[in-house]
Amino acid sequence: MKNRVLFAMKIREAWVGTLIPSAFAASPYAVGQKAEVLWQETWYPATVLNVNDDQCYITYDGYDSSCNEWVGYSRFRASFQTGDSVRILWKGIWY
């Protein structure tokens, strides 16, 4: 009986260990996050207004809302400043 309980605990740990990182990985971007967006071969500073599974709705910093748009992640890169908190995926684990 003791071996079955230990085995069940190990299975649960392995399952939860794979569930939590995938939940964080669902969208690595967040509303309010600063970013850069590629437009006509130039990167422009932007802020994320909304996020869905495969796109971000952004506003370009310094431009009016008529320029806001949904962009795919291929045109999007995060920008960071010293002291910002970040999540890093390393060897399949989010830190």
Summary of the structure (lengths in Angstrom):
residues: 95
radius of gyration: 18.9
end to end distance: 35.3
largest distance: 66.4
contacts: 207
relative contact order: 0.17
helix: 32%
strand: 35%
